[in-house]
Every structure is written in C-alpha cells, then in structure tokens.
Amino acid sequence: MRRTAGLLLTLPLLLAVACSSSTKATSPATPTTPSAAPTVPAPVSEAAPMPTLSGGGFGSKATITIPEGAPSGQFVVNTVSEGDRSTVNKGDWVTVNYTAKDWTTGKDLPSSYDAGGKPQLYQAGSGQLVPAFDQSVIGKKVGSRLLVVAPPAAAFGSQGNTELGVGPGDTVVFVLDIMESLPPDSTLSGAMTQPPATMPQVKDNGKAAPTITIPPGQAPPTDLQQAVLIKGEGKQVKAGQTLVVQYTGVLWSNGQQFDSSWSHGGAQALQIGTGSVIEGWDKGLVGQTVGSRVELVVPPALGYKEQGKDAVPPNATLVFVIDILEAV
C-alpha cells in the first residue's frame, strides 16, 4: 500500500507514450492516455523491406540489421520464434526484455540486455507505453520473440525522444522477448501454513481475497510482525525492484477490510524498498521470495502513523496478506 491514495506504477519515461513524456503514470486501473495521440495503424505481420536479426536467440540481445531503402510506414509485428506458454491478454502484467534500433539513423538504442538494463514490466493494452510495446504483445505467447517495426505513430511520434536520441518522426525497430505474463486475477495456490496463534489467522479463498481473522482479546503488537504462509521458490526481492502483488488489508481494531487489490482491478505493481510504500511493506517484503504469500502486521509507526489515510484511522495497526507474484 502506498503512502498516497491508490497504487501508482512508476514507468521508465524512455518508453512512455510520446505525447505524455512529462506526465506521471496513474493507477494501472485508470491509465493516462494522451489526448493528442496519433492514430496507430493496425499491425501487419510483414512488410518490405524488413530488418534482419542475428546473434543469440530468445533471452539474449539481438543484433538488428537495417535493410536498404526507406521503411514501409506500416506497423509490423512479426513473430520470429513462438513460445509455448500462455497467451498474453489485454490487462495482463507482462515482463519483456528488448533490443532496439533507430531505423532512420541506424543508431543502436538502449537495451534491457545492456549492463545496468532491466526488463520492462507493464500492463498490456494500458496505453502507458508506446504502442510498439503496449499492443504488440497482445495475443502472443510467453516465450515468443517478436520483431517490431514501429513507425512514428507506434513509437515516439512527431516529438521523438531526446533521452534516447530518437528524432522526430523516426521509425524504430524493437526485438521483444516476452518473458512472463500474469493475468490481473493471478493469485498463489498450494499448501498454506498458518501463522503463530498470536497473529491473525488466514483462510484461503482461491481467486477471492483471503479472510483474515484477528485473534480475540489480543492486544496489537508494537513492532512489525511477519509470517510466510506460502514459501515461494523464486528470486529474492531486492530494494528498488518493482513487484506485482495481490494483497488485502484489514484493521486490527475490528477486522474490517480497508483496502484490497481484488477490489480495484486485481494485481498491482509497486516499487519496494524506496519509500514509495509504507515502511512496514518496505521492511517486510524486501528479502522475501517471489511466489511467497506473506502476512504482515504493521504497527502505526510503520504504517500511516497519527495521520491515518482514507479508510485507515489515526494510529491504526494494519494487517496485510500479500501474494508476491513477480519482481523486476
């Protein structure tokens, strides 16, 4: 849960929609769409001339060779190699690695495979990233490599992108490797261990929010308490990563739910370990593993303190159950 109302996804400006490069992204459930966005042509699977690829295959940086001649002006989404996992649907949280090159100048652009680079996590079809990312992955399978030729309307438009060195009206070529896809109703399953009796007990409800029962007559703790209910086998969460989570939160005082991802669009993305969320989440989730379900009991000092927030009264002890679905 963030300090401010709603869960805000922070997206790299380099790949944000061209007409809103100075606009902060809003909640994934209500993305900002630029009012003056150009009409994006329907993608085709191939159009001459086409770039060629060499180097490693899926999961490694591609070498893109630009052909002779001007680009066709069409938005091309070509499946270089098809994966055999789930199909990406609109609204899914997608993790993509990418290589990029400016067709117009022949310049190589920053890649997620470069030193210091990282995969791009976003919600497919949300309108938050350039259409070359936003639309190309929909209907494709996880594990696929896509060759995308993005004319200005599907890339950075008439403004270009000065940080990347993409000029106004440039055509950009992307190679997208679809690494993971999570539907917004994703949740964890499997054998669940109950926390100690002094902590709230948790009932799994499948695709619905877990039920949290406060121990009767128990005074709230004054320090952070945490329990791993399902131990994930994924990578360890590090400060600065973006997580995809399902969560629900109740008040210790009366067990009343005050927030839940299940109530506003499903799985949410947030940055951890940087002060973007309440301190109890930063302390309780860094070091956990992807695939884990974690219960946190957060005292007021690590939550919303004496100010409270929205449905959270001042000096409230909070109880969360959080499914860590992905970390990028």
Secondary structure, DSSP 8 states (H G I E B T S, - for coil): -BSSSS------GGGB-GGGTTS----TTS----TT-------BS--SS--EEEE--TTS-EEEE--SS---S--EEEEEE--SS-B--TT-EEEEEEEEEETTT--EE--TTSTT---EEEETTSSSB-HHHHTTTTT-BTT-EEEEEE-GGGTTTTT-BTTTTB-TT--EEEEEEEEEEE-TT----S------TTS-EEEEETTEEEEEE--TT----SS-EEEEEE---S-B--TT-EEEEEEEEEETTT--EEEEGGGTTS-EEEE-SSSSB-HHHHHHHTT-BTT-EEEEEE-GGGTTTTT-BTTB-TT--EEEEEEEEEE-
